C-alpha cells in the first residue's frame, strides 16, 4: 500500500463560547397597558425581557417587541408565573439571533391595565434559552435554584410585593433593580451567574423568582 497520511490526534469539536453579560436597558414602570423605553448599545445576540405585573382581575397577556410597535416580537418563555393569590405575576421573554443591536426601542402591551415594571438585558454567545424555573414564598429571603454548567449562565428575576423599596443584596451579579411604583406593584430585580441566586426584601412579604439557563 502507498504511504498514508498522518491521522490527527483525537480531534474534538471546539467547545461553545462562554455566555457573557452585555448590557441592560433603561427599563420603566407604570400603571398602564402600553410601555416604551430605550435599550441603548445592545451588543449581545440574545435579549431577555423581564416583566412584573399586578392586575385587578384578569390574567395578563403581554406582547414585547424590540424596535418599537412595528418591531420584532419576543417569545415568552413558559407560562405566566403567578406567585401569589393577589394577581401578581412574573414573566420572561426571549429573542435570540435577531441581529438587532445598537439603540432599540422596547415596546410592550398588555390585554388589561397593569401595574408593571419591565426591563431588558442582553447576553453574548447564546445559542439557546432553557426552560423556565420558578420559586415563591413569604419572607425576606428570595431565592431561586438554577444549575448552569460549563460555559452556561443562569439568569434570575426576583419580585416582591407591598414594598416601594428596591430589593437589596441581589446576587450573584445584579443587572438592574427597579423599586415598586405603588403598594400593588412588585419591585423587580435581575441577576446572573453560576450559583447562589438570591435577593433580600426589606420586610416579610410574598415573593416570586423565575429564571432560565442560557447555553
N, C-alpha and C positions, 0 to 999 in steps of 0.2 A: 504494500500500500504506500501511497505517497506520504510525504511528510505532513502531519496535521498541524492545525493552528492551535496555539495555546488557549486553554479554557480559562475564562475569568474565575477568580476566586470567590465562589459563593455570592454571586451578585444578588442584591436586595433592592426592592423598591425604596425610593427615598421617603423618609418619614414626612408626614404632613407638617406644615409650619405651625409654630406655636401661635395660639389665638392671643391677640393683644387688644387692649382698650385703645380707642382712637380719640373720641370726642363726645361731648354732651350738648344737647340743645338748651335753649333758654327756658323752655317749659312755661306752663301757665296754669292758672286755677281760677275757676269762676262757676257760679250757678247759671247755667245756660244750656243750650242744645247744640251750639257750634263753638269751636275753639280754634285759634290760629296762633302760631308763634314761629320764630325763625330758629332753625338749627344751622349754625354757621360752620363753615370749613369742614364739612363732612369728608373724612378721608377713608373710613372703613368700607368694606364690601358688604357688611351686614348692619342693618339698622333695626334696633328693637325699640318699640314704644310701650310705655307702662302707663296704665290708667287706673286711678282710684275713683269710685263713683258712689254717690248716695242718691237714691231716687225716692219718690213719695208713694210708690205703689206698683211700679212697672219694672220688670227686669230689663236692664238697659241693653240695647243693641248698638254698638259703636262701629263706625267706619272711620279708619285713619288713612290718610293719604300723604305721600311725600311729593311736594311740588305744587301745592295749592289744591283748590277744589276740583281741578281737572287733572290732577296728578296721578301718580301710580299708587294703587291701593295696596295696603299692607294686609297680611294674612294673620288672622287671630290664631294664637297658639292654644289649642284646647278650648274648653268651655269657660264661660263667665264663672269666676270663683266667688261665691257668696260666703263670706267668712263670719257672718253672724246673722241674727234674726231680724236685723233692722234695715234690710235692703241696702247693705253696703257690700261693694264688690271690688275685686282686683282683676285686671286683665293685662295680657301681654300680646303684642303684635310683632310680626317679623317681616323683613324684606331683605332677601339675600341675593347678591349678584345682579342688582338692577343697573349698576353703572352710575347711579345718581350720587354725585359728590358736590363739594363746594357749599354754597349757601342755598338752603332749601326751606320753603315754607311748609310747615307741618299743619295739616288741616284735619280736624276731627269733627264728626257729627254724631248725634245720638237720637234715638227714636222718641225720647222723652226729656224733659228738663231734668238736669242732673247737677248736683254739686260735685264738681270734678276737678281733679289735679291730673295733669298729663305731662310727660316729658319723654325724650328720646335719647338713646345712647348708641354710638356706632362702634363696631369692632372689626378688626382686620384678620384676614386669612381664614374666614369662616366658610365651611362647605355645607354644614347642616345645623339645624336647631333642634335640640332634643324635646321630649315630651314635657308637658307642664307638670311641675311638682308643687304641692301646696301644703300649708300647715296653718292652724289657727288656734287661738286660746284666749285666756284672760289673764292679765297681769302686767308686769313691767318688762319682762324678758321676752323679746320677739326673736324667734329662731326659725331656720329652715335648713333641712338636710339635703345637700347636693354633693355628688361624688364624682367630680371630674377626674380623669386620669390622663397621664401623658401630657400631650400638648393642648388638651381641652381646657375650657374655662367655664366656671359656674357664674351665673348672674342671678341675683336675688332681689326681689322687690318687697318692701315692708310697708304696711299700712296700719295705722292705729286710729281709734275713734274718740270723739268727745275731747279733743285736745287741740288748742290753737298752736301749741308749741311743736316745733320740728322734733323728730326723733334725734337721739344722741347715740354716740358710740356705735355708729354704723360701720360694720366690719364685714370682710377684711379691708376692702378699698371702697370708700364712699365715692359715688359718682354724681349724685345730687341728693338734695334733701329739701322738700317743699313742705312748709308748715300748712296746717289746715286753714281754710278760709273762714270756717264757721264751726260751731259745735257739731254740725251734721256732716262735715266734710273731713275725710280722713287725711292726715298727713301722709306723705308718700316719699320714700327714700329707696335708692337702689345702690347695691354694692356688687363687686365682682371679686373673684379669686379662686382658690382651690380648696378652701376649708373654712370652718368656723363662721358661717353666715348668720349674723345676728345684729340686733339693734336694741336700744333701751327706750321705753316710753317714760314720759315724765310722771305718770301716775298709773295706777292699775286700771286698765281699760281692755275692751275687746280688741283683738288684733288679728291681722292676717299676714301671711307671707306666701309668695309664689315665685317661681324661678325656673330657669332652664339651664341645660349644659350645652355649650357651643363646641362643635367639632370642626 
